[in-house]
Amino acid sequence: MKIKNKFFLRSPSFFAMSLVAVSCASALPAAHAAEPFSYDSAWMLGDWNGTRSQLKDEGVDFQVNYTMESAANLAGGYRSSTTMRYSDQWAFGVDLDLEKLLGWNDTEFQMTITDRNGRNLSDDAVSRNGTLSSVQEVYGRGQTWRLTQFWLRKHFFDNLVDVKAGRVTVGEDFDSIDSKFQNLAFGGGQAGNWRGDHWYNWPVSQWGGRVAVNITPDVFFQVGFYNQTPYNYDRGDGFRFEVSQTEGNLVPAEVVWHPTFGPDNLKGNYRLGGYYSSVRDQVYGSWRNGNTDTAHAYGGYVLAQQQLFSQPGGSDRGLTLTAQAVMNDHKTAKIDNYQSLTLVWKGLADARPEDEIGIGASRIHVNSSYSTMQRRENRSNGAYYDSNPAWIPIQHGSEYDYEVYYNIHATNWLQVRPNLQYVVAPGAENGVKNALVGGISANLSF
């Protein structure tokens, strides 16, 4: 297989920019952490002459973050002539400790506004109608401004009960993990990725909330309630808060276990959950001439994340294994099951204790009833070949996504990640070549 170099030849500006940023940041002279561009500062613009730390101590914590992801189709896919796509996200937030500010015990307020821009290589080159996953996870849900978080959180009964309510995203509390993979199939909130018509992850928010009850210091149970309206998803409606067009509600429930093992206190994150939606969806297997029966959607998921061992120099150094699986109902879900496995090694080299390398593999399976519906639609439209404009490409079987990345911890406010992805059976469509994708992503905290 011959790899084309169009990404590197025709997109030198971003590639060079990333290399220059890493080189310059790594070469910065030692400076006080409060100064702008200091390696040790948590923020690129520094501590505002101490004002930022003072505000945080008093209960006001500002966040300004930027994420950018670039992907290039190096070989294969549906349109190998398309070279690169770039997407990004801005997030402007403030977290208020209302106990410090107003004397409200154990109370927190968070507001975050996001803005997404750019295009997605998965839609333009890798597959005919987009892959099941996305090679740029920061893309999607409408490239627009949104009020992503606007919630109040309070603890009751000496931290026995934890309540959050307002404009919230489901995935920030349920089925959640931190991830630096660029492919969507390896991050948190996978239950929402494969049931995105009901379960909205970041940056789409909705009216709702959740109640968590601490059973032991390591175990808690939580249940959520999220209102569903068509305005939650629509582009340009990120600040529209009506509930008059309510379609139903999503109710997820989850048991979470956060153990530590051995003398090194190896951390674990185990989650077992399920969801139910009161919205009625079409039953794919009942499709006849455009008409279908309807049913409620439901599903379950499991997440197991465990640090396998640690290294000297930091408790977070070492190898971490993450396994995830999602199971959706066979009547209404396009994706009826998903599995993934990742390994992330942080601090592999003593000279680079904050860098990490990750590798992952996933399988995303299309519901056979959905494939049957597509075939019936083609026969109904008299479309038997893809040359017919009415032809619907049949999605059948599974898409497999693989990724390896190296995260360069250039400074405490800048991380850069080159990565390679391989997509097998993009979009689960016959006739689409496997795609090799090269990517670069970065996170900056201002």
C-alpha positions as CSV (number, residue, x, y, z in Angstrom):
1,M,0.0,0.0,0.0
2,K,1.5,3.3,-1.1
3,I,1.1,6.1,1.3
4,K,0.5,9.5,-0.2
5,N,2.3,12.5,1.3
6,K,-0.3,15.1,0.4
7,F,-1.1,15.9,4.1
8,F,2.5,16.9,4.8
9,L,3.2,18.5,1.5
10,R,0.0,20.5,1.1
11,S,-0.6,21.2,4.8
12,P,2.8,22.5,6.0
13,S,1.4,25.4,7.9
14,F,-0.3,23.4,10.6
15,F,2.4,20.8,10.8
16,A,5.1,23.4,11.1
17,M,3.1,25.4,13.6
18,S,2.7,22.4,15.9
19,L,6.5,21.6,15.7
20,V,7.4,25.2,16.4
21,A,5.0,25.4,19.3
22,V,6.5,22.3,20.9
23,S,10.0,23.4,20.3
24,C,9.5,26.9,21.6
25,A,7.6,25.8,24.6
26,S,10.2,23.1,25.5
27,A,13.0,25.7,25.1
28,L,11.5,28.4,27.3
29,P,13.8,29.6,30.0
30,A,13.0,28.9,33.6
31,A,10.5,31.4,34.8
32,H,8.1,32.0,37.7
33,A,4.9,30.0,37.2
34,A,2.9,33.2,37.4
35,E,4.5,34.7,34.3
36,P,3.0,34.3,30.8
37,F,4.4,31.4,28.7
38,S,6.1,29.9,31.8
39,Y,6.5,26.1,31.5
40,D,5.2,25.5,35.0
41,S,2.1,27.8,34.7
42,A,-1.3,26.2,34.2
43,W,-2.2,29.0,31.8
44,M,-0.4,30.3,28.8
45,L,-1.2,33.9,29.8
46,G,0.1,33.4,33.3
47,D,-1.5,34.3,36.6
48,W,-2.4,37.9,35.8
49,N,0.0,39.2,38.3
50,G,-1.4,36.9,40.9
51,T,-5.0,38.0,40.3
52,R,-6.1,34.6,38.9
53,S,-4.8,32.6,41.8
54,Q,-6.4,35.1,44.3
55,L,-9.7,34.8,42.5
56,K,-9.5,31.0,42.6
57,D,-8.8,31.1,46.3
58,E,-11.8,33.3,46.8
59,G,-14.0,30.9,44.8
60,V,-13.9,32.2,41.2
61,D,-12.1,29.9,38.7
62,F,-11.9,31.0,35.0
63,Q,-11.3,28.5,32.2
64,V,-10.4,29.3,28.6
65,N,-9.4,26.3,26.6
66,Y,-8.8,25.6,22.9
67,T,-8.7,22.2,21.2
68,M,-7.7,21.7,17.6
69,E,-7.7,18.5,15.6
70,S,-6.4,17.9,12.1
71,A,-6.8,14.8,10.1
72,A,-5.5,13.7,6.6
73,N,-6.5,10.7,4.5
74,L,-3.1,9.2,3.7
75,A,-4.4,6.2,1.8
76,G,-7.7,4.4,1.0
77,G,-11.1,5.6,2.0
78,Y,-13.8,6.8,-0.4
79,R,-12.1,9.9,-1.7
80,S,-8.3,9.5,-1.3
81,S,-7.8,12.8,-3.2
82,T,-9.1,14.8,-0.3
83,T,-6.1,15.7,1.8
84,M,-6.9,17.4,5.2
85,R,-9.7,18.6,7.3
86,Y,-9.4,20.8,10.4
87,S,-11.8,21.2,13.3
88,D,-11.6,23.0,16.6
89,Q,-13.4,24.0,19.8
90,W,-13.3,27.0,22.1
91,A,-14.5,26.6,25.7
92,F,-15.1,29.6,28.0
93,G,-16.0,28.7,31.5
94,V,-16.3,29.9,35.1
95,D,-16.6,27.8,38.2
96,L,-18.0,29.4,41.4
97,D,-17.5,28.1,44.9
98,L,-20.6,29.4,46.4
99,E,-19.6,28.4,49.9
100,K,-16.7,30.9,49.7
101,L,-18.7,33.5,47.8
102,L,-22.1,33.4,49.5
103,G,-21.7,31.1,52.4
104,W,-23.8,28.3,50.8
105,N,-22.4,25.1,52.2
106,D,-21.0,22.6,49.7
107,T,-22.5,24.4,46.7
108,E,-20.9,24.9,43.2
109,F,-22.0,26.7,40.1
110,Q,-20.6,26.1,36.6
111,M,-21.2,28.0,33.3
112,T,-19.4,27.0,30.1
113,I,-19.9,28.4,26.6
114,T,-18.5,26.5,23.6
115,D,-17.9,27.2,20.0
116,R,-17.1,24.5,17.4
117,N,-15.8,25.2,13.9
118,G,-14.3,23.3,10.9
119,R,-14.9,20.2,8.8
120,N,-14.7,16.5,9.4
121,L,-12.5,14.2,7.3
122,S,-14.9,11.3,8.1
123,D,-17.7,12.9,6.2
124,D,-15.6,14.3,3.3
125,A,-13.1,11.5,2.4
126,V,-13.0,8.4,4.6
127,S,-16.5,7.1,3.9
128,R,-19.3,7.8,1.4
129,N,-21.7,9.0,4.1
130,G,-19.5,9.4,7.1
131,T,-17.9,6.7,9.2
132,L,-19.7,5.3,12.2
133,S,-17.1,6.8,14.4
134,S,-15.3,10.1,13.7
135,V,-11.5,10.5,13.2
136,Q,-11.9,14.0,14.7
137,E,-13.9,13.7,18.0
138,V,-14.1,17.4,18.6
139,Y,-16.2,17.8,15.4
140,G,-19.9,17.3,15.5
141,R,-23.3,18.2,17.1
142,G,-23.5,21.3,14.9
143,Q,-20.6,23.7,14.4
144,T,-22.0,26.6,16.4
145,W,-22.0,28.5,19.7
146,R,-23.7,26.8,22.6
147,L,-24.4,27.2,26.3
148,T,-22.9,23.9,27.2
149,Q,-23.1,24.1,31.0
150,F,-25.2,26.2,33.3
151,W,-25.8,24.2,36.5
152,L,-25.9,24.3,40.2
153,R,-24.5,21.4,42.3
154,K,-25.0,20.8,46.1
155,H,-24.1,18.2,48.6
156,F,-26.5,17.2,51.4
157,F,-26.2,15.2,54.6
158,D,-22.5,15.4,55.0
159,N,-21.8,14.5,51.4
160,L,-24.1,11.5,51.4
161,V,-26.2,12.9,48.6
162,D,-24.9,14.9,45.6
163,V,-27.4,16.8,43.4
164,K,-26.7,18.6,40.1
165,A,-29.4,20.4,38.0
166,G,-29.6,23.0,35.2
167,R,-28.4,22.9,31.7
168,V,-26.2,19.8,31.7
169,T,-24.6,17.3,29.3
170,V,-25.3,13.6,30.1
171,G,-21.7,12.4,29.4
172,E,-20.1,14.6,32.0
173,D,-21.6,12.5,34.7
174,F,-22.6,9.1,33.2
175,D,-20.2,6.7,31.4
176,S,-17.4,9.2,31.8
177,I,-13.6,8.9,31.5
178,D,-10.8,11.2,30.4
179,S,-9.2,10.5,27.1
180,K,-6.7,11.9,24.7
181,F,-7.5,9.8,21.7
182,Q,-8.6,11.7,18.6
183,N,-10.9,9.0,17.3
184,L,-14.4,9.3,18.8
185,A,-14.6,5.6,19.5
186,F,-12.1,5.8,22.4
187,G,-13.4,8.6,24.6
188,G,-16.0,8.8,27.3
189,G,-19.7,8.8,27.0
190,Q,-19.8,6.0,24.5
191,A,-23.4,5.1,25.3
192,G,-24.2,8.5,23.9
193,N,-22.1,8.1,20.8
194,W,-24.1,5.1,19.7
195,R,-27.5,6.5,20.8
196,G,-26.9,10.1,20.0
197,D,-30.5,10.7,19.0
198,H,-31.4,10.6,22.8
199,W,-28.2,10.7,24.9
200,Y,-26.5,14.1,24.3
201,N,-22.8,14.4,25.2
202,W,-20.7,17.5,25.2
203,P,-21.3,20.2,23.9
204,V,-25.1,19.7,23.6
205,S,-26.9,20.5,26.9
206,Q,-30.5,20.1,28.0
207,W,-32.6,20.8,31.0
208,G,-32.1,18.1,33.6
209,G,-29.9,16.8,36.4
210,R,-28.9,13.9,38.4
211,V,-28.9,12.6,42.0
212,A,-25.9,10.6,43.3
213,V,-25.9,8.7,46.6
214,N,-22.6,7.6,48.2
215,I,-23.0,4.0,49.4
216,T,-19.4,3.6,50.6
217,P,-16.3,5.9,50.2
218,D,-15.6,4.0,46.9
219,V,-19.0,3.3,45.6
220,F,-22.0,5.5,44.6
221,F,-25.2,5.1,42.7
222,Q,-26.7,7.9,40.5
223,V,-29.8,8.4,38.4
224,G,-30.5,11.2,35.9
225,F,-33.4,12.9,34.2
226,Y,-32.9,14.8,31.0
227,N,-35.5,16.6,28.9
228,Q,-35.5,16.0,25.2
229,T,-36.6,18.7,22.6
230,P,-35.6,19.1,19.0
231,Y,-34.0,22.5,19.9
232,N,-31.2,20.8,21.9
233,Y,-29.5,19.6,18.8
234,D,-30.3,22.2,16.1
235,R,-27.6,24.4,14.8
236,G,-28.0,28.0,16.0
237,D,-30.2,27.0,18.9
238,G,-27.5,26.6,21.5
239,F,-29.0,29.3,23.6
240,R,-32.7,28.3,23.2
241,F,-34.1,27.0,26.4
242,E,-37.7,26.2,25.6
243,V,-39.4,23.0,26.8
244,S,-42.7,23.5,25.0
245,Q,-41.6,21.1,22.2
246,T,-40.8,18.3,24.6
247,E,-40.6,14.9,22.9
248,G,-39.8,12.9,26.1
249,N,-37.2,12.3,28.7
250,L,-34.0,10.3,29.0
251,V,-33.4,8.4,32.3
252,P,-29.9,6.9,32.8
253,A,-28.8,5.1,36.0
254,E,-25.4,3.9,36.9
255,V,-23.4,2.2,39.7
256,V,-19.8,3.5,40.0
257,W,-16.9,1.9,41.8
258,H,-13.6,3.8,42.3
259,P,-11.2,1.4,44.0
260,T,-7.5,1.6,44.7
261,F,-5.3,-1.6,44.8
262,G,-2.1,-2.5,46.4
263,P,0.6,-0.4,48.1
264,D,0.9,1.8,45.1
265,N,-2.9,2.7,45.3
266,L,-3.5,1.8,41.7
267,K,-6.7,3.6,40.6
268,G,-9.7,2.1,39.0
269,N,-12.9,3.4,37.5
270,Y,-15.7,0.9,37.0
271,R,-19.2,1.8,35.8
272,L,-22.2,-0.3,35.0
273,G,-25.3,1.5,33.7
274,G,-28.3,1.6,31.5
275,Y,-30.8,4.1,30.1
276,Y,-34.4,4.4,29.0
277,S,-36.0,7.0,26.7
278,S,-39.7,7.8,26.8
279,V,-39.5,9.1,23.1
280,R,-41.0,6.6,20.7
281,D,-38.8,5.7,17.7
282,Q,-39.3,3.8,14.5
283,V,-38.9,0.0,14.7
284,Y,-36.5,-0.7,11.8
285,G,-37.6,-4.3,11.2
286,S,-41.2,-3.2,10.7
287,W,-40.5,-0.9,7.8
288,R,-43.1,-1.2,5.0
289,N,-43.4,1.5,2.3
290,G,-42.2,4.2,4.6
291,N,-44.3,3.2,7.5
292,T,-43.0,1.6,10.7
293,D,-44.2,0.6,14.2
294,T,-42.8,2.6,17.1
295,A,-41.2,1.6,20.4
296,H,-39.2,3.1,23.3
297,A,-35.4,3.0,23.2
298,Y,-33.2,1.4,25.9
299,G,-29.8,0.1,26.4
300,G,-26.9,-0.6,28.8
301,Y,-23.1,-0.2,29.0
302,V,-20.1,-1.2,31.0
303,L,-16.8,0.6,31.5
304,A,-13.7,-0.8,33.3
305,Q,-10.6,1.3,33.6
306,Q,-7.7,0.2,35.8
307,Q,-4.1,1.3,36.3
308,L,-2.1,-1.9,36.0
309,F,1.2,-0.7,37.6
310,S,2.9,2.6,38.5
311,Q,6.4,3.9,38.1
312,P,8.7,5.8,40.4
313,G,8.3,9.6,40.1
314,G,4.5,9.9,40.2
315,S,1.5,8.0,41.2
316,D,-0.1,8.6,37.8
317,R,2.8,7.2,35.9
318,G,2.4,3.7,34.5
319,L,0.1,1.6,32.3
320,T,-3.7,1.9,32.3
321,L,-6.1,-0.5,30.6
322,T,-9.6,0.6,29.6
323,A,-12.4,-1.7,28.3
324,Q,-15.8,-0.4,27.2
325,A,-19.0,-2.0,25.8
326,V,-22.4,-0.7,24.8
327,M,-25.5,-2.7,24.1
328,N,-28.6,-1.1,22.5
329,D,-32.1,-2.5,21.8
330,H,-32.4,-4.3,18.5
331,K,-35.7,-2.6,17.5
332,T,-34.8,1.1,17.4
333,A,-31.0,1.5,17.5
334,K,-28.9,1.8,14.4
335,I,-25.8,0.7,16.3
336,D,-26.8,-2.3,18.4
337,N,-23.4,-3.1,20.0
338,Y,-19.9,-1.6,20.5
339,Q,-16.7,-2.7,22.1
340,S,-13.3,-1.1,22.6
341,L,-10.0,-1.7,24.3
342,T,-7.2,0.8,25.0
343,L,-3.8,0.9,26.7
344,V,-2.2,4.2,27.8
345,W,1.3,4.4,29.3
346,K,2.1,7.7,31.0
347,G,5.7,8.5,31.8
348,L,7.3,5.7,29.8
349,A,10.6,7.5,29.7
350,D,12.1,9.1,32.8
351,A,13.2,12.0,30.8
352,R,9.6,12.7,29.7
353,P,7.5,11.8,32.8
354,E,4.4,13.7,31.7
355,D,4.3,12.3,28.1
356,E,2.1,9.4,27.2
357,I,1.5,6.9,24.5
358,G,-1.8,5.3,23.7
359,I,-3.1,2.5,21.5
360,G,-6.7,1.5,21.0
361,A,-9.0,-0.8,19.0
362,S,-12.8,-0.7,18.6
363,R,-15.6,-2.5,16.9
364,I,-18.9,-0.8,16.0
365,H,-21.7,-3.0,14.8
366,V,-24.7,-2.0,12.6
367,N,-28.1,-3.4,13.6
368,S,-29.1,-6.0,11.0
369,S,-32.7,-4.7,11.2
370,Y,-31.4,-1.3,10.1
371,S,-29.6,-2.9,7.1
372,T,-32.8,-4.8,6.2
373,M,-34.7,-1.5,6.3
374,Q,-32.2,0.1,3.9
375,R,-32.6,-2.8,1.4
376,R,-36.3,-2.5,1.5
377,E,-36.2,1.2,0.9
378,N,-34.0,0.6,-2.2
379,R,-36.4,-2.0,-3.6
380,S,-39.3,0.3,-2.9
381,N,-37.6,3.1,-4.8
382,G,-36.5,0.8,-7.6
383,A,-32.9,1.6,-6.9
384,Y,-30.8,-1.6,-7.4
385,Y,-27.4,0.0,-8.2
386,D,-25.4,2.8,-6.7
387,S,-25.6,4.7,-10.0
388,N,-29.3,5.4,-9.2
389,P,-29.7,8.8,-7.4
390,A,-32.3,7.2,-5.1
391,W,-29.8,4.5,-4.0
392,I,-29.2,4.2,-0.3
393,P,-25.7,2.8,0.5
394,I,-26.2,-0.3,2.6
395,Q,-24.5,-0.3,6.0
396,H,-24.0,-3.8,7.2
397,G,-21.7,-5.6,9.7
398,S,-19.1,-3.7,11.6
399,E,-16.6,-0.8,11.3
400,Y,-13.3,-1.3,13.1
401,D,-11.3,1.7,14.3
402,Y,-7.6,1.7,15.5
403,E,-5.4,4.5,16.8
404,V,-2.0,5.1,18.2
405,Y,-0.9,8.5,19.5
406,Y,1.9,10.1,21.4
407,N,1.0,13.0,23.7
408,I,3.8,15.6,24.1
409,H,3.5,17.5,27.3
410,A,5.2,20.6,26.0
411,T,4.2,22.8,29.0
412,N,1.5,22.6,31.6
413,W,-0.7,24.7,29.3
414,L,0.1,23.0,25.9
415,Q,-0.1,19.4,24.8
416,V,0.4,18.2,21.3
417,R,-0.5,14.8,20.0
418,P,0.5,13.3,16.6
419,N,-1.5,10.2,15.8
420,L,-2.2,7.5,13.2
421,Q,-5.6,5.9,12.7
422,Y,-6.7,3.0,10.6
423,V,-10.4,2.6,9.8
424,V,-11.5,-0.9,8.5
425,A,-14.8,-1.0,6.6
426,P,-15.5,2.8,6.9
427,G,-19.2,3.4,7.6
428,A,-19.7,-0.4,7.4
429,E,-20.2,0.0,3.7
430,N,-19.2,-2.5,1.0
431,G,-16.8,-1.2,-1.6
432,V,-15.2,1.5,0.5
433,K,-11.4,0.9,1.0
434,N,-9.9,0.8,4.5
435,A,-8.4,4.2,5.3
436,L,-5.1,5.2,6.9
437,V,-5.5,8.6,8.6
438,G,-2.8,10.8,10.0
439,G,-3.7,13.4,12.6
440,I,-2.4,16.1,14.9
441,S,-4.3,17.5,17.8
442,A,-3.5,20.0,20.5
443,N,-4.9,21.4,23.7
444,L,-4.1,24.9,25.0
445,S,-5.2,26.5,28.3
446,F,-5.2,30.3,28.3
